[in-house]
């Protein structure tokens, strides 16, 4: 039968289903088989031939028929899994049923009355009607998930058969050890099977159905309580699924082994269509959803450095119930870490390669899923995090992240990407090694829309952050605290900043310390505290190599004097706020000599009007997001609980900044009848007195007269002479006692867990357009908006 005929027959069956008012018996195979037996429809056909309005109509008007359709389709998948799908016909039936369920499931999830349907058992339906059988009947959801798991390791359907002789001795599905059929070499598996296009396509269709099962989460509104686990994921990742380990490994290895370049030959992808990419995308999406687990509420395995002979580290206490999270947290072999890190770095760098040889490699689109995966790896497996920071390989992750941040800074539809990039850098910056690694010279010249500079990876990071703050869009303001916290965390380790970077840091201080900016919100002064902390760390701990920064501080000394003499009287406050009404510009663009951007770079563009984006929940403030630790003499970290804060010579940087509770802030400032916040003299005094200016003022007191003397003596206007003097200068014994280094480490909390859940599902919703699995269904986890 031709494909046009089979489409016609399928469409007729759909029409019959939507027009029948009477329930059709489950035993009426002649009727139900029309949906899957003789048809050869693609998933796109199924979406076109089963319109949303008709699914909803059946749901409302003849619910028992929709229930039977789902039940029969699941039954067919279970039969296929039982038999092992030896004939072409059986394979076709399994694919058709999985496409049909992918189409229908979102409409079951969007109706609260139907939500329990898959978790109920279907009494007596086609089970021979025996009463005693129903006692241990599984809920439909469980039967469906176990069938999908079995089908993903089905010889000659989704994996290669190991038997090469006659059909009779085909592998018995029940005794098959799926660990011998892992899809790709990598973690815990050395053998790389021959690529097989058909198997990849079949896996992809089944993974799409699996992802659709998991997507029930999209139909529940975000709430603090939704730390409650997704029942589909919970069951699938439990010991009930005998394929949990090989499937976890297959997904991870498929993603990390993927090389979109086309076997290293430029332009090769133009000759061969890459059928692997859709599978890799699907695998990445399924993987991050199975790992959606709130680590703040669960115990994570400890890091004790023990290693055992197995792939998974058994020495740790039993981890979370979710086996995927458990396995991920217990990977511990160096070669496995190397494989994962190299794979993720290769894929994240892929969009950057485009800029050297345009179109030479296939451009991948799933970098957001990869960033979520990288985040999960670092968050759940501390040994992996330490491995990443042990070598300069971490820079292969850093550079692509900075590239994405810089590229997306003007695009309203990519706020989520900006956040996850910054979160990852915040997590890394809590470790000393990250700061140390940043001193490596930056020579890779990825064309980026930033000023040209010669320097290190630290320079790259600060120059990109400056660009985000001064020329990103308004909705990025909540990230400023995070960006500067990262710079504070790495600052004690930065050996030598370039002149371009030093000027950028001082430009930020200038912009943040204008009176109208300081007085226009209750939080803005925190940014000045962070920058002063950066300068103090560098002066106290890295003075020797940082003559560029010292010179910039001397040149801009007026800014520090202005801060020390900040007006606090009501008329001045009033005047500053008036000035603000005239200039609503978020930050001064002037005063920072931009210089030419790098060759070959394109300016960061805003989103095209009409671009779809999904809403995100708010992220916790920096004080909730991080925990303060003090670096001891021997380099170990000691957590600082709010009540035990040492008051150092600097007036303790830990005081007048984010840890000062919101309540105190409210008490000292007044809120007018309209609910508009306004600054008061007391409020300004409360933090002005804590500005850590002593170290810088002492530096200026010692060095400014000496620099002025050189200029007068030599009639100098040339900075190189002054820089030479500063390079050899020393302030030993002249500065206040060095303050202890404070690091603000990311700490897991339910606020970020909820943010990750909405972000991840938003990405999955927007990326699945062919077929549009969730489009136009009533999702509740986020709103779909147009830019």
C-alpha positions as CSV (number, residue, x, y, z in Angstrom):
1,X,0.0,0.0,0.0
2,X,1.3,3.5,-0.9
3,X,2.1,6.0,1.7
4,X,-0.7,8.3,0.5
5,X,-3.2,5.4,1.1
6,X,-1.8,4.6,4.5
7,X,-2.1,8.3,5.5
8,X,-5.7,8.3,4.2
9,X,-6.6,5.2,6.2
10,X,-4.9,6.6,9.3
11,X,-6.8,9.9,8.9
12,X,-10.1,8.0,8.5
13,X,-9.4,6.1,11.8
14,X,-8.8,9.5,13.5
15,X,-12.1,10.9,12.2
16,X,-14.0,7.8,13.3
17,X,-12.5,8.1,16.7
18,X,-13.5,11.8,17.0
19,X,-17.0,11.2,15.7
20,X,-18.0,8.1,17.6
21,X,-20.1,9.0,20.6
22,X,-20.4,5.5,21.9
23,X,-17.4,3.8,23.6
24,X,-15.5,1.4,21.4
25,X,-14.7,-1.9,23.1
26,X,-11.1,-2.5,23.9
27,X,-11.4,-5.9,22.3
28,X,-12.4,-4.4,18.9
29,X,-9.0,-5.0,17.3
30,X,-10.2,-4.3,13.8
31,X,-11.0,-0.8,14.9
32,X,-7.9,-0.1,17.0
33,X,-5.4,-1.7,14.7
34,X,-6.1,1.0,12.1
35,X,-4.1,3.4,14.1
36,X,-0.8,1.4,14.0
37,X,-1.0,-1.8,12.0
38,X,-1.0,-1.0,8.3
39,X,0.3,2.5,8.3
40,X,3.8,3.8,7.6
41,X,3.4,7.4,8.9
42,X,6.3,9.6,10.0
43,X,6.0,11.5,13.3
44,X,5.4,14.7,11.3
45,X,2.5,12.9,9.6
46,X,1.0,11.9,12.9
47,X,1.2,15.5,14.2
48,X,-0.5,16.8,11.0
49,X,-3.2,14.1,10.9
50,X,-4.2,14.3,14.6
51,X,-5.0,18.0,15.1
52,X,-5.0,19.4,18.7
53,X,-8.7,20.3,18.5
54,X,-9.7,16.7,17.8
55,X,-7.6,15.3,20.7
56,X,-9.3,17.8,23.0
57,X,-12.7,17.0,21.6
58,X,-12.3,13.2,22.2
59,X,-11.0,14.0,25.7
60,X,-14.1,16.0,26.5
61,X,-16.8,14.2,24.6
62,X,-15.8,10.5,24.6
63,X,-13.2,10.1,27.3
64,X,-13.4,6.4,27.4
65,X,-12.3,6.2,23.8
66,X,-9.2,8.3,24.5
67,X,-8.5,6.1,27.5
68,X,-8.8,3.0,25.4
69,X,-6.6,4.4,22.7
70,X,-3.8,5.1,25.2
71,X,-4.2,1.8,26.9
72,X,-4.1,-0.1,23.6
73,X,-1.1,1.8,22.3
74,X,0.8,1.1,25.6
75,X,-0.2,-2.6,25.3
76,X,1.3,-2.8,21.8
77,X,4.6,-1.3,23.1
78,X,4.6,-3.8,26.0
79,X,4.0,-6.7,23.5
80,X,6.8,-5.4,21.2
81,X,9.1,-5.3,24.2
82,X,8.1,-8.8,25.2
83,X,8.5,-10.3,21.8
84,X,11.7,-8.5,20.9
85,X,10.2,-6.9,17.7
86,X,11.7,-9.5,15.2
87,X,9.5,-8.7,12.2
88,X,9.4,-5.5,10.3
89,X,5.7,-5.3,11.0
90,X,6.2,-5.4,14.8
91,X,8.9,-2.7,14.5
92,X,6.5,-0.5,12.5
93,X,3.7,-1.0,15.1
94,X,6.0,0.0,17.9
95,X,7.1,3.2,16.1
96,X,3.5,4.1,15.2
97,X,2.3,3.7,18.8
98,X,5.2,5.7,20.2
99,X,4.5,8.6,17.7
100,X,0.8,8.5,18.6
101,X,1.5,8.6,22.3
102,X,4.0,11.4,21.8
103,X,1.2,13.3,20.1
104,X,-1.5,12.6,22.7
105,X,0.3,12.7,26.1
106,X,0.6,16.5,26.4
107,X,-3.2,16.9,26.0
108,X,-3.6,14.4,28.9
109,X,-1.2,16.3,31.1
110,X,-2.8,19.7,30.4
111,X,-6.1,18.6,31.9
112,X,-5.9,18.2,35.7
113,X,-8.8,15.6,35.7
114,X,-6.7,13.3,33.5
115,X,-3.4,13.7,35.3
116,X,-3.9,10.5,37.4
117,X,-5.0,8.4,34.4
118,X,-1.6,6.9,33.6
119,X,-1.0,6.1,37.3
120,X,-4.2,4.0,37.5
121,X,-4.5,0.4,36.5
122,X,-6.9,-0.4,33.8
123,X,-9.3,-3.0,35.3
124,X,-9.9,-6.2,33.2
125,X,-9.0,-4.5,29.9
126,X,-7.8,-7.2,27.6
127,X,-6.0,-9.1,30.4
128,X,-8.2,-12.2,30.1
129,X,-10.5,-10.5,32.6
130,X,-9.2,-12.6,35.5
131,X,-9.9,-10.9,38.9
132,X,-6.7,-12.1,40.6
133,X,-4.5,-10.7,37.9
134,X,-5.7,-7.1,38.6
135,X,-4.3,-7.3,42.1
136,X,-0.8,-6.9,40.9
137,X,-1.5,-5.0,37.7
138,X,1.0,-2.2,37.1
139,X,-0.2,1.4,36.6
140,X,-0.2,2.2,32.9
141,X,2.7,4.7,33.3
142,X,5.0,2.0,34.8
143,X,4.2,-0.5,32.0
144,X,4.9,2.2,29.4
145,X,8.2,3.3,31.0
146,X,9.5,-0.3,31.4
147,X,8.5,-1.1,27.8
148,X,10.4,2.0,26.5
149,X,13.5,0.9,28.5
150,X,13.4,-2.6,27.1
151,X,12.8,-1.3,23.6
152,X,15.9,0.9,23.8
153,X,18.0,-2.3,24.1
154,X,16.2,-4.4,21.5
155,X,18.6,-6.3,19.2
156,X,18.2,-5.4,15.5
157,X,15.8,-2.6,16.4
158,X,17.8,-0.1,18.6
159,X,21.1,-2.0,19.1
160,X,23.1,-4.4,17.0
161,X,22.4,-8.0,17.4
162,X,25.4,-10.0,18.8
163,X,24.2,-13.2,17.1
164,X,25.1,-13.5,13.5
165,X,23.5,-16.9,12.6
166,X,19.9,-17.9,11.9
167,X,16.9,-16.1,13.2
168,X,15.8,-18.9,15.5
169,X,18.5,-18.2,18.0
170,X,17.7,-14.5,18.3
171,X,18.6,-13.1,21.7
172,X,16.1,-13.7,24.4
173,X,14.9,-10.3,25.5
174,X,14.5,-11.3,29.1
175,X,18.0,-12.8,29.7
176,X,19.8,-10.2,27.6
177,X,22.4,-8.2,29.6
178,X,21.9,-4.7,28.3
179,X,25.3,-3.6,29.8
180,X,26.8,-5.5,26.8
181,X,24.7,-3.3,24.4
182,X,25.7,0.2,25.6
183,X,25.3,2.5,22.6
184,X,28.7,4.2,22.6
185,X,32.2,3.8,24.0
186,X,33.2,6.0,26.9
187,X,32.4,5.8,30.6
188,X,32.5,2.2,31.6
189,X,32.4,0.8,28.1
190,X,35.3,0.3,25.7
191,X,33.6,-0.9,22.5
192,X,32.2,1.5,20.0
193,X,29.5,-0.2,17.9
194,X,29.3,0.4,14.2
195,X,27.1,3.5,13.5
196,X,23.7,2.5,12.3
197,X,21.3,5.1,10.9
198,X,18.1,3.0,11.4
199,X,19.0,2.2,15.1
200,X,19.7,5.9,15.8
201,X,16.4,7.0,14.3
202,X,14.5,4.3,16.3
203,X,16.3,5.3,19.6
204,X,15.5,8.9,18.9
205,X,11.7,8.2,18.5
206,X,11.6,6.3,21.7
207,X,13.6,9.0,23.6
208,X,11.2,11.6,22.2
209,X,8.3,9.6,23.7
210,X,10.3,9.2,27.0
211,X,10.9,13.0,27.2
212,X,7.2,13.5,26.5
213,X,6.3,11.2,29.4
214,X,8.6,13.3,31.7
215,X,7.1,16.6,30.5
216,X,4.2,16.3,32.9
217,X,6.4,18.7,34.9
218,X,5.6,21.5,32.4
219,X,1.9,21.4,33.3
220,X,2.4,22.2,37.0
221,X,3.0,25.8,38.1
222,X,6.3,26.7,39.7
223,X,6.1,26.7,43.4
224,X,8.5,26.4,46.3
225,X,7.0,23.0,47.1
226,X,7.6,21.7,43.6
227,X,10.8,20.2,44.9
228,X,8.4,17.2,44.9
229,X,9.8,14.7,42.4
230,X,8.4,14.0,39.0
231,X,6.7,10.6,39.3
232,X,7.7,9.6,35.8
233,X,11.4,10.4,36.3
234,X,11.3,8.9,39.8
235,X,10.0,5.5,38.6
236,X,12.2,5.4,35.4
237,X,15.4,6.2,37.4
238,X,14.6,3.6,40.2
239,X,15.8,0.1,40.7
240,X,12.5,-1.0,38.9
241,X,14.2,-0.2,35.6
242,X,16.8,-3.0,35.0
243,X,18.3,-0.9,32.2
244,X,19.0,2.2,34.3
245,X,22.8,1.8,34.3
246,X,23.4,0.9,30.7
247,X,20.9,3.6,29.6
248,X,22.5,6.3,31.7
249,X,25.9,5.3,30.3
250,X,24.5,5.2,26.7
251,X,23.1,8.7,27.0
252,X,26.2,10.2,28.6
253,X,28.6,8.5,26.2
254,X,26.4,9.3,23.1
255,X,26.6,13.0,24.0
256,X,30.2,13.2,25.1
257,X,31.6,11.1,22.2
258,X,29.7,13.1,19.5
259,X,32.0,15.0,17.1
260,X,30.0,17.3,14.7
261,X,33.1,18.2,12.8
262,X,32.7,15.2,10.5
263,X,35.7,13.0,11.4
264,X,38.0,16.0,11.6
265,X,37.8,16.8,7.9
266,X,36.6,20.4,7.3
267,X,33.5,20.7,5.2
268,X,32.9,17.0,5.5
269,X,29.4,17.5,6.9
270,X,28.3,19.0,3.5
271,X,29.0,15.6,1.9
272,X,27.3,13.4,4.5
273,X,24.1,14.3,6.3
274,X,24.7,13.9,10.0
275,X,21.9,11.7,11.3
276,X,23.7,11.4,14.7
277,X,22.9,15.0,15.8
278,X,19.1,14.6,16.4
279,X,19.9,11.5,18.6
280,X,22.6,13.4,20.5
281,X,20.2,16.3,21.1
282,X,17.4,14.0,22.3
283,X,19.9,12.1,24.6
284,X,21.1,15.4,26.1
285,X,17.6,16.5,26.8
286,X,16.5,13.2,28.4
287,X,19.7,13.2,30.4
288,X,19.3,16.6,32.0
289,X,15.6,15.9,32.8
290,X,16.5,12.7,34.6
291,X,19.1,14.6,36.6
292,X,16.5,17.3,37.7
293,X,17.1,16.7,41.4
294,X,17.2,19.3,44.2
295,X,20.6,18.7,45.7
296,X,19.9,21.2,48.5
297,X,17.4,18.8,50.0
298,X,19.3,15.6,49.6
299,X,22.6,14.3,50.9
300,X,25.3,14.1,48.3
301,X,28.0,11.5,48.6
302,X,31.1,12.7,50.4
303,X,34.4,13.1,48.7
304,X,36.9,10.9,50.4
305,X,39.2,10.3,47.5
306,X,38.8,6.5,47.7
307,X,38.7,4.7,44.4
308,X,37.5,1.2,43.6
309,X,38.0,-1.0,40.6
310,X,34.5,-0.3,39.3
311,X,33.3,2.6,37.1
312,X,31.0,3.8,39.8
313,X,32.6,4.5,43.1
314,X,31.1,2.2,45.7
315,X,33.0,3.5,48.7
316,X,30.6,6.4,49.2
317,X,27.4,6.1,51.2
318,X,24.4,5.3,49.1
319,X,23.5,8.4,47.2
320,X,20.0,9.6,46.1
321,X,17.3,7.2,45.2
322,X,17.4,8.5,41.6
323,X,19.9,6.1,40.0
324,X,20.9,8.5,37.3
325,X,21.9,11.1,39.9
326,X,23.5,8.4,41.9
327,X,25.6,7.0,39.0
328,X,26.6,10.5,37.9
329,X,27.8,11.4,41.4
330,X,29.9,8.2,41.6
331,X,31.9,8.4,38.4
332,X,35.5,8.7,39.6
333,X,38.1,7.4,37.1
334,X,40.4,10.0,35.7
335,X,40.0,8.7,32.1
336,X,36.2,9.0,32.4
337,X,36.5,12.6,33.7
338,X,38.8,13.3,30.8
339,X,36.4,11.8,28.3
340,X,33.5,13.8,29.6
341,X,35.3,17.1,29.9
342,X,36.9,16.8,26.5
343,X,33.6,15.9,24.9
344,X,31.7,18.8,26.5
345,X,34.5,21.3,25.8
346,X,34.6,20.2,22.1
347,X,30.9,20.6,21.7
348,X,30.7,24.0,23.5
349,X,33.6,25.3,21.4
350,X,31.8,24.2,18.2
351,X,29.9,27.5,17.6
352,X,33.3,29.4,18.0
353,X,34.9,27.3,15.3
354,X,32.4,28.7,12.9
355,X,34.0,32.1,13.0
356,X,37.4,30.9,11.7
357,X,36.3,28.8,8.7
358,X,32.6,29.7,8.2
359,X,30.5,26.5,7.6
360,X,33.5,24.3,7.8
361,X,31.9,22.4,10.6
362,X,28.3,21.6,11.4
363,X,27.0,24.2,13.9
364,X,25.3,22.5,16.8
365,X,22.4,24.2,18.5
366,X,22.2,22.4,21.9
367,X,24.8,24.4,23.9
368,X,22.2,25.3,26.5
369,X,21.5,21.6,27.3
370,X,25.3,21.0,27.5
371,X,25.7,23.9,30.0
372,X,22.9,22.4,32.1
373,X,24.7,19.0,31.9
374,X,28.0,20.5,32.9
375,X,26.4,22.3,35.8
376,X,24.8,19.0,37.0
377,X,28.2,17.2,36.8
378,X,29.9,19.9,38.9
379,X,27.1,20.2,41.3
380,X,26.6,16.4,41.9
381,X,30.1,15.2,41.5
382,X,32.7,17.2,43.5
383,X,35.5,15.0,42.2
384,X,34.6,16.0,38.7
385,X,34.7,19.7,39.7
386,X,38.2,19.3,41.2
387,X,39.3,17.4,38.1
388,X,38.1,20.2,35.9
389,X,40.0,22.8,37.9
390,X,43.2,20.7,38.2
391,X,44.4,21.6,34.7
392,X,44.0,24.4,32.3
393,X,41.3,22.4,30.5
394,X,38.9,24.5,32.5
395,X,39.7,27.3,30.2
396,X,38.2,25.3,27.3
397,X,34.9,25.6,29.1
398,X,35.5,29.2,30.2
399,X,36.2,30.7,26.8
400,X,33.0,29.3,25.1
401,X,30.9,30.5,28.1
402,X,32.4,34.0,27.9
403,X,31.7,33.9,24.1
404,X,28.0,33.0,24.7
405,X,27.6,35.6,27.4
406,X,29.1,38.3,25.3
407,X,27.1,37.3,22.2
408,X,23.7,37.1,24.1
409,X,24.1,40.2,26.1
410,X,21.8,42.4,24.0
411,X,19.2,39.6,23.3
412,X,16.1,39.6,25.5
413,X,15.2,36.0,24.5
414,X,18.5,34.7,25.8
415,X,18.4,35.9,29.4
416,X,18.3,32.2,30.6
417,X,21.6,31.5,28.7
418,X,23.2,34.5,30.4
419,X,22.1,33.2,33.8
420,X,23.4,29.7,33.5
421,X,26.7,30.9,32.1
422,X,27.1,33.2,35.1
423,X,26.0,30.5,37.6
424,X,28.6,28.1,36.2
425,X,31.4,30.7,36.6
426,X,30.2,31.6,40.1
427,X,30.4,27.9,41.0
428,X,33.9,27.6,39.6
429,X,35.1,30.9,41.1
430,X,34.5,29.5,44.6
431,X,37.6,27.3,44.1
432,X,41.1,28.8,44.4
433,X,42.4,26.9,41.4
434,X,40.0,28.7,39.1
435,X,41.6,32.1,40.0
436,X,45.1,30.6,39.5
437,X,44.2,29.1,36.1
438,X,43.0,32.5,34.8
439,X,46.6,33.7,34.8
440,X,47.3,31.7,31.6
441,X,47.9,34.0,28.7
442,X,44.9,34.3,26.3
443,X,46.1,33.7,22.8
444,X,43.2,32.0,21.0
445,X,41.6,34.9,19.1
446,X,38.0,34.0,18.9
447,X,36.4,37.0,17.1
448,X,34.3,38.7,19.8
449,X,32.7,42.1,20.0
450,X,35.1,43.3,22.7
451,X,38.1,45.7,22.8
452,X,41.4,44.2,21.6
453,X,43.7,43.5,24.5
454,X,46.9,41.6,25.2
455,X,46.7,39.6,28.4
456,X,45.4,36.6,30.3
457,X,42.1,34.8,30.6
458,X,41.4,37.0,33.6
459,X,41.6,40.0,31.3
460,X,39.2,38.3,28.9
461,X,36.7,37.6,31.8
462,X,36.8,41.1,33.1
463,X,36.5,42.8,29.7
464,X,33.5,40.6,28.8
465,X,31.8,41.3,32.2
466,X,32.4,45.1,31.7
467,X,30.8,44.8,28.3
468,X,27.7,43.0,29.7
469,X,27.3,45.5,32.5
470,X,27.7,48.6,30.3
471,X,26.0,47.4,27.1
472,X,23.7,44.6,27.9
473,X,19.9,45.0,28.2
474,X,18.1,46.1,31.3
475,X,16.9,42.7,32.4
476,X,20.5,41.7,33.2
477,X,20.8,44.0,36.2
478,X,20.0,41.3,38.7
479,X,23.2,39.6,37.5
480,X,25.5,42.4,38.3
481,X,26.0,41.2,41.9
482,X,26.9,37.8,40.6
483,X,29.3,39.1,38.0
484,X,31.2,41.2,40.5
485,X,31.2,38.4,43.1
486,X,33.0,36.2,40.6
487,X,35.6,38.9,40.1
488,X,36.0,39.3,43.9
489,X,36.5,35.5,44.3
490,X,39.3,35.4,41.7
491,X,40.9,38.7,42.5
492,X,43.4,37.6,45.2
493,X,45.0,35.3,42.6
494,X,45.4,37.6,39.6
495,X,49.0,38.2,38.9
496,X,48.9,40.9,36.3
497,X,46.0,42.7,34.8
498,X,46.4,44.6,31.4
499,X,45.9,48.3,31.1
500,X,42.7,47.8,29.2
501,X,41.3,45.7,32.0
502,X,42.4,48.1,34.8
503,X,40.7,50.9,33.0
504,X,37.5,48.9,32.7
505,X,37.4,48.1,36.4
506,X,37.8,51.8,37.2
507,X,35.2,52.8,34.7
508,X,32.8,50.4,36.5
509,X,33.7,52.0,39.9
510,X,33.1,55.5,38.3
511,X,29.7,54.5,36.9
512,X,28.6,52.7,40.2
513,X,29.7,55.5,42.5
514,X,27.7,58.4,40.9
515,X,25.4,59.7,43.5
516,X,22.2,59.1,41.5
517,X,23.1,55.5,40.9
518,X,24.0,54.9,44.6
519,X,20.8,56.6,45.8
520,X,18.4,55.2,43.3
521,X,18.0,51.7,44.8
522,X,18.5,50.0,48.2
523,X,21.0,47.5,46.7
524,X,23.3,49.5,44.3
525,X,26.0,50.4,46.9
526,X,26.8,46.7,47.2
527,X,28.4,46.9,43.7
528,X,30.8,49.6,45.0
529,X,31.7,47.4,48.0
530,X,32.5,44.5,45.7
531,X,34.8,46.6,43.5
532,X,36.6,48.1,46.4
533,X,37.1,44.5,47.7
534,X,38.6,43.6,44.3
535,X,41.1,46.5,44.5
536,X,42.0,45.7,48.1
537,X,42.6,42.0,47.3
538,X,44.9,42.9,44.4
539,X,46.8,45.6,46.3
540,X,47.3,43.4,49.4
541,X,48.0,40.1,47.7
542,X,49.2,40.8,44.1
543,X,50.8,44.3,44.3
544,X,54.0,43.3,42.5
545,X,52.6,42.4,39.0
546,X,49.8,44.9,39.0
547,X,51.4,48.3,38.2
548,X,48.7,48.8,35.5
549,X,45.9,48.7,38.0
550,X,47.9,50.8,40.6
551,X,48.5,53.4,37.9
552,X,44.8,53.4,36.9
553,X,43.8,53.9,40.6
554,X,46.2,56.8,40.9
555,X,44.9,58.4,37.7
556,X,41.3,58.0,38.9
557,X,42.0,58.9,42.5
558,X,39.2,61.5,42.4
559,X,36.6,58.7,42.4
560,X,37.9,57.4,45.7
561,X,38.0,60.9,47.3
562,X,34.5,61.5,46.1
563,X,33.3,58.2,47.7
564,X,35.0,59.1,51.0
565,X,33.2,62.5,50.9
566,X,29.8,61.2,49.7
567,X,27.2,63.8,50.7
568,X,24.5,62.5,53.1
569,X,22.4,65.7,53.7
570,X,18.8,65.7,52.4
571,X,19.3,68.5,49.8
572,X,22.2,66.6,48.2
573,X,20.1,63.4,48.1
574,X,17.3,65.3,46.5
575,X,19.6,66.9,43.9
576,X,21.1,63.5,43.0
577,X,17.7,62.0,42.4
578,X,16.6,64.9,40.2
579,X,19.6,64.4,38.1
580,X,18.6,60.8,37.7
581,X,15.2,61.7,36.3
582,X,16.9,63.6,33.6
583,X,19.3,60.8,32.6
584,X,17.6,57.4,32.8
585,X,20.6,55.8,31.1
586,X,21.4,52.7,33.2
587,X,25.2,53.3,33.2
588,X,27.4,56.0,31.7
589,X,28.8,54.7,28.4
590,X,31.2,57.6,28.3
591,X,34.5,57.7,30.2
592,X,35.5,54.3,28.9
593,X,37.6,54.5,25.8
594,X,36.2,51.6,23.9
595,X,38.9,51.1,21.3
596,X,38.3,49.0,18.2
597,X,36.5,45.7,18.6
598,X,38.3,42.5,17.5
599,X,38.5,41.9,13.8
600,X,35.9,39.7,12.3
601,X,33.5,40.1,15.2
602,X,29.8,41.0,14.8
603,X,28.1,43.3,17.3
604,X,25.9,41.5,19.9
605,X,22.4,41.8,18.4
606,X,19.1,42.1,20.1
607,X,16.5,39.4,19.5
608,X,14.5,39.5,16.2
609,X,11.1,41.0,17.0
610,X,8.6,38.2,17.5
611,X,11.2,35.7,18.8
612,X,9.5,33.3,21.2
613,X,11.0,33.0,24.8
614,X,9.8,31.4,28.0
615,X,9.5,33.2,31.3
616,X,11.8,32.3,34.1
617,X,11.3,32.4,37.9
618,X,13.4,35.0,39.8
619,X,16.8,33.9,41.1
620,X,17.7,34.2,44.7
621,X,19.8,37.2,45.8
622,X,23.6,36.8,46.1
623,X,23.4,36.4,49.8
624,X,21.1,33.4,49.4
625,X,23.1,32.1,46.5
626,X,26.4,32.1,48.2
627,X,28.0,31.3,51.5
628,X,31.0,33.3,52.9
629,X,34.2,31.5,53.7
630,X,37.4,32.9,54.9
631,X,40.7,31.6,53.5
632,X,43.1,30.6,56.3
633,X,46.9,30.9,56.2
634,X,47.2,27.3,54.9
635,X,44.7,28.0,52.1
636,X,41.8,26.0,53.6
637,X,38.4,27.6,53.8
638,X,36.5,28.3,57.0
639,X,32.8,29.0,56.7
640,X,31.8,32.3,58.2
641,X,28.4,32.2,59.9
642,X,26.9,35.7,60.2
643,X,27.4,35.9,63.9
644,X,31.1,35.1,64.0
645,X,32.3,37.7,61.5
646,X,35.7,39.1,62.4
647,X,35.9,42.9,62.2
648,X,39.1,43.5,60.3
649,X,41.1,46.7,59.9
650,X,39.1,47.3,56.8
651,X,35.9,47.6,58.7
652,X,35.3,44.1,57.5
653,X,34.1,43.9,53.9
654,X,31.6,41.4,55.2
655,X,29.5,44.1,56.9
656,X,27.9,46.8,54.8
657,X,27.1,44.6,51.9
658,X,24.7,41.9,50.9
659,X,24.7,40.1,54.2
660,X,23.2,43.2,55.8
661,X,19.6,42.1,56.0
662,X,16.9,43.6,53.9
663,X,15.1,44.4,57.1
664,X,17.8,46.8,58.3
665,X,17.8,48.4,54.9
666,X,14.1,49.1,55.1
667,X,14.3,50.5,58.6
668,X,16.9,53.1,57.6
669,X,15.2,54.2,54.4
670,X,11.7,55.4,54.0
671,X,9.0,54.1,51.8
672,X,6.5,56.6,50.6
673,X,2.8,56.1,50.4
674,X,3.1,55.0,46.8
675,X,5.4,52.1,47.8
676,X,8.3,53.9,46.2
677,X,11.6,53.3,48.0
678,X,13.6,56.5,48.9
679,X,17.0,57.0,50.5
680,X,17.5,58.8,53.8
681,X,20.6,60.3,55.4
682,X,20.7,57.6,58.1
683,X,20.6,54.9,55.5
684,X,23.6,56.4,53.5
685,X,25.6,56.9,56.7
686,X,24.9,53.3,57.7
687,X,27.0,52.0,54.8
688,X,29.2,54.9,54.0
689,X,31.1,54.4,57.3
690,X,31.9,50.9,56.3
691,X,33.3,51.6,52.8
692,X,36.7,49.8,52.9
693,X,38.8,52.7,51.6
694,X,41.8,52.6,54.1
695,X,44.1,50.5,51.9
696,X,43.6,52.6,48.8
697,X,43.8,55.9,50.7
698,X,47.1,54.8,52.2
699,X,48.4,53.7,48.7
700,X,47.5,57.1,47.3
701,X,49.0,58.9,50.2
702,X,52.4,57.2,49.6
703,X,52.5,57.0,45.8
704,X,50.8,60.1,44.5
705,X,53.5,62.5,45.8
706,X,56.2,60.3,44.4
707,X,54.5,60.1,41.0
708,X,53.9,63.8,40.9
709,X,57.6,64.4,41.7
710,X,58.7,62.2,38.8
711,X,56.4,64.1,36.4
712,X,57.8,67.5,37.6
713,X,61.4,66.5,37.7
714,X,61.4,64.9,34.3
715,X,58.7,67.1,32.7
716,X,57.0,63.8,32.0
717,X,53.7,63.1,30.3
718,X,54.8,59.7,29.2
719,X,53.1,56.9,31.2
720,X,55.8,54.2,30.5
721,X,58.3,56.0,32.8
722,X,55.7,56.1,35.6
723,X,54.7,52.5,35.0
724,X,58.4,51.5,35.3
725,X,58.6,53.3,38.6
726,X,55.5,51.6,39.9
727,X,56.7,48.2,38.8
728,X,59.8,48.6,41.0
729,X,58.0,50.3,43.8
730,X,57.0,48.5,47.0
731,X,54.5,49.3,49.8
732,X,55.8,46.7,52.2
733,X,55.2,47.8,55.7
734,X,53.3,50.9,54.6
735,X,49.8,49.3,54.1
736,X,47.3,48.3,56.8
737,X,47.5,44.7,58.0
738,X,46.2,42.5,55.1
739,X,42.6,41.6,55.6
740,X,41.6,37.9,55.4
741,X,40.5,36.8,51.9
742,X,36.8,36.2,51.7
743,X,35.4,33.8,49.2
744,X,31.6,33.6,48.5
745,X,31.0,30.0,47.4
746,X,27.8,29.0,45.6
747,X,25.6,27.0,47.8
748,X,22.7,24.8,46.6
749,X,19.3,26.1,47.5
750,X,15.7,25.3,46.4
751,X,15.4,28.7,44.7
752,X,18.1,27.8,42.1
753,X,16.7,24.3,41.8
754,X,13.4,25.8,40.8
755,X,15.1,28.2,38.4
756,X,17.0,25.4,36.7
757,X,13.7,23.4,36.3
758,X,11.9,26.2,34.6
759,X,14.9,27.2,32.5
760,X,15.6,23.6,31.3
761,X,12.0,22.9,30.4
762,X,11.7,26.2,28.6
763,X,14.7,25.3,26.5
764,X,13.3,21.9,25.7
765,X,9.9,23.4,24.8
766,X,11.4,25.9,22.4
767,X,13.9,23.5,20.8
768,X,11.3,20.8,19.9
769,X,9.7,22.4,16.9
770,X,9.8,19.5,14.5
771,X,7.4,18.0,15.5
772,X,6.2,20.7,17.9
773,X,5.5,18.4,20.8
774,X,4.2,20.9,23.3
775,X,3.4,23.9,21.1
776,X,0.0,25.4,21.9
777,X,-0.7,23.2,24.8
778,X,-1.6,24.8,28.2
779,X,1.8,24.7,30.0
780,X,1.9,26.1,33.5
781,X,5.6,26.0,34.5
782,X,6.4,29.1,32.4
783,X,4.7,31.6,30.1
784,X,5.5,31.7,26.4
785,X,6.2,35.3,25.4
786,X,7.2,37.1,22.2
787,X,10.0,39.6,22.3
